[in-house]
Amino acid sequence: MRKSSPFVLVTTVATSLALSIPPTLASPLGEAPEERGRGLGNGAERNEVASDIKAQKPAKAKPSNSASDLAYPRQQVLPLPAVNNADASLKLGVIPYHEMAPRLNALQQQSDRVSVEVIGQSVQGRDLYLVTVTAPESNGEANRQRKIRDRISQDPIAAAKDPSITKGYKASFMVNANIHGNEWEGTDGALQLLEELALSKDPAVGEMLGRTRVYSVLTVNPDGRVNNTRANAAGFDMNRDYITASQPETRASRDALIKAQPLVFLDQHGYVAGTLIEPGTAPHAQNAEYDLYIKHALPNAEGMEAALQKSVEDGSLAPEALTTAGNAIIPFRDDEPGDWDDWPPIFTPMYAMLHGSVGHTIEFPLRVNGRNYTELTSEVLRGRAVINTKVAYETTKAALAYTDANRDQLIADQIETFRRGAAGEQHVGDLPLGFVPGYGVEDQGYTTEFPRAYVIPSGEDQRSAVAAARLVDHLVVNDVRVTRADKAFSLAGKSYAPGSYVVDMHQPKRGVANVMLEAGRDISLRVPQMYDISGWSHRLLWGASVDIAVTGNVKVVGRAVAVASPTGAVNAKQGQALALELVDGKDVAAANALLDQGIALGLAADGTVVVPASARAAAVAAADRFGVRFTPATSAVTKPMSRTVIAAAAAADELKVLRDMGFEVRPVSTATINNEPAALEGADVLFVSAGLVFNSLNPAAKVAVGKFFTSGGVVTRGATGADFNAQAKLLTVTTVAGSRSANGVVKVTNTDGPVTDGASDSSFVYGPRWFVNPGPEVTVEQSYAATDVLTAGHWVPLTDAGSVVAAAGQASIVRGTDESGASVVLFGTEPMFRDHPKGLFSQVGRAVLHTSVNAAVVSSAK
């Protein structure tokens, strides 16, 4: 247990709202959209998610009134989904997805406090509902709120000097529910409170809604809710996706968060033994303004705890909601460092903190998913769900009460968060011991130094123009200001060409910018373990060249970026063969698109794709579509290319990346090949990282796999891939396993072979592997750096055979050809992890193409 210290800040705490309301109705809640012109309006992420823009279509329903775009309520009739009697929610007695729209529609008819908005669609096409409850606002009143909100986040220096802001601004409070599909009850608790607020006759509630907007993304993961899965229908855990935003549901809820700009943000989850309420333990998010966060997060958490305790005492909540000591679990107060940290921005509340919110994860106490869902009776599950729903309701109600009671200070502190960024002030240093109860030495040391600016150069200084554009677009949709230079300029002693992008770190959302662009930190010596990943860096892992100007006078003649400039080009004379260097996943996708058209491409020894001069028109179209660049071919074709089909035993994130690069992907596993040995027929490459164990194949399946080796290529990753290589006796090499939980950004050295030519000197690992004792047929493509391997992340133990020291200088990617003729590439890194390290994707694409063409040559020779 942590040792408490005296509380030195005086903060008003409210743990309950006076609500006098009719019982919850079986009628719907409406949600009000926030003002337009932000989020995706800042520019489509065309270099990353162009195919998903169509999926993020506006609400299918038409508004049911003629009010202006700004006035509240903004009510619309939601389309009604078909009744689904297989919805997993029904067994628990919680609201099934198909009942949400009719219930929201009915509530809009009964209350002018309720608005509803469809903010996007799930992977399977279900609408995502944002509900807003607030007192009605005229167009003028709503426009004033919009202007104040924008002033807080866009001109906070002026806002800090304006005392009228706190008097006239509505506090924004937001609840994200059901991001994990089989953690259901947050939706129901939020819905209950929203309905009560909408229908209450209590004057105090009306007054509170006159100074507050309450938002809820009612279910972030409707597909998982229906299908009883934690992940969305694409297989992604979206509470690990916020810094990457690979999924449509993540992007929709992200955009809603940025537009709402909540003072307090709750993310409702399950399940632990006793309700858990963040703030978290060390290590603490080093790009957040932690002093402004923890001064509210701890008392707000304790207010939520007090509300639960009161409900247990009055008998409205079962004691199982709390621990045996009668308390909630507040990790900052109760847990050891690293047990439940708030370090990475992958989690929704940690991401919200960077946008000025006091973010909390709530974990319900009684498990109803997994084996419990299957093995327990519906009666038992429904009893547990009632308790969990009550926990969601009470914690949300108490946090809303805290927001209202501390409204002025919360607004002032959000302004201060953004003001520090705009003023370019350095991070507040370590807080005094006892700053809040329990703040100790273990909480110190998590600050960062903000540079003066980052520059994403154009021209010859840019490794990948398409990667640079993707990074710029991603920064912009995350509300980071980026300037594109119209003229050449110099900064920190370096000259830059027109078209270069500048991220001036004197800006309100500098925390968002820096968490993406800084390297991060090696925290291995700070905490014994971590809850999830500890290292990430868009600058080091997304494939673009990015310079850091630690100091300097940022004088750039340019314009604010809404969307990055187009990057595609064919820079070669008519009649010349063209070269496409595969430095980015988009380059691989472009090559596959040309192969789809039947164009005869060739692969050079260094992995460059050669396009015949006769296909120039197709190359121009591909350059425009994918943003890639073709240059004059200088390398000779060594092997002809053909359309590559991958049989993939891989995780969901890897399947997505392979498909995004344009490969035809056919999922396989031990079971599929055992059941149908012909499953590999027609495939050119077997990719193995999960779900395929060679020694578990039956005799017929092993024969089929052995036959495949004589004409197909093999690419593997991770423990499963290394075991497959050893059991199938492919490459002669010994695999060494690093610490299983080791993860982060690492330094590597490339040999510029067909897999890593032109690759970055940074990579990503999770449970790293390396290869020793190679046979004569094995060639090293990449090695971990000789020293200082870990740039950012967590890798312990530090000294044994699986340590970072042992990995130094060892091979991280190898290739070769086995006795049967199979061309094989083994990855010890994690180049497609959660769709994040986008600058590494081309290494996998090149490995697939290399093994495919090599296998084809060997097969032809036979």
Order of alpha helices (4+ residues) and beta strands (2+ residues): alpha-alpha-beta-beta-alpha-alpha-alpha-beta-alpha-alpha-beta-alpha-alpha-beta-beta-beta-alpha-alpha-beta-alpha-beta-alpha-alpha-alpha-beta-alpha-beta-beta-beta-beta-alpha-alpha-beta-beta-beta-beta-alpha-beta-beta-alpha-beta-beta-beta-alpha-beta-alpha-beta-alpha-beta-alpha-beta-beta-beta-beta-beta-beta-alpha-beta-beta-alpha
